[in-house]
Amino acid sequence: ACQGLVRLGSTYGEARLEAACRRALALGAVSYKRVAAILRAGLDRQAPLALESESASPITHDNIRGHEYYH
């Protein structure tokens, strides 16, 4: 798998491979097959995916304790 990723870097370029790997990590799809598919589809050139923690607002509810509870 590692040699395959190195070959993808030679074929598509290191910048595209890095972007594809970041996208695969964000999706939780970390395999050679997934990274290669992202590169073939050109998804590495699209805007980066927003991580859930960045896009989601904090959950507020009476049953959820805040950070103050633990100090």
N, C-alpha and C positions, 0 to 999 in steps of 0.2 A: 504494500500500500504506500509506503514512504517513497519508494522509487517511482511509483506511478504519479504521485504528487509532484515529484521533481520533474518528471517528463511533462506534466501539465504546465508547469512553470516555464519550461522551454518552449512549449507550443503556444501558450497564450500570453506569456509574459508574467513577470513576478508580481506586478501591481494588480493585474486581474486575478491572479491566483490568491493573493492576499485578500482581495475584496470578496472573492467567492468563499474563502475559508471563514471570513467574518460572518458572511450571510449564513453559511451552514451552521456555524456555532449559534447564531441567534435563533435559528430554527430548531436547534437540537438534533440536526441531521448530520452527524459527523462521520462520514464515510467517503471513501474515494469515489464511489458511485454517485453520491449526492453532489460532491464538489464538481465532478466532471459534468454532471447534468446542469448545474448552475452555470458553468462556463459555456457549455454548448448552447444553452437558451439565452445567453447574454444577460442573465439576471444580475450578474456582478456589476453591470454598468448602470443598473437602476439605483434609485435613492436607497440608502441604507434603511433597514427595517428598524422601527422604533421598538425599543425594549419595553416590555410590559411595565417595568418599574418606572420608566421615564414618562410613559403616556397615561398611566392609570393614576387617578387621584387617590389619596389615602381613604381607607374605609373607616367610616364613623358609625358607631353603633353602641348602645348602652352596654352590651356584653363584651366589648373589646376594650382591653386595658391599654392605656397609653404608656409611653416610656417612663412617666413619673412613678408608675406602680412598681417598677423594678429597682428603684433607687432608694 
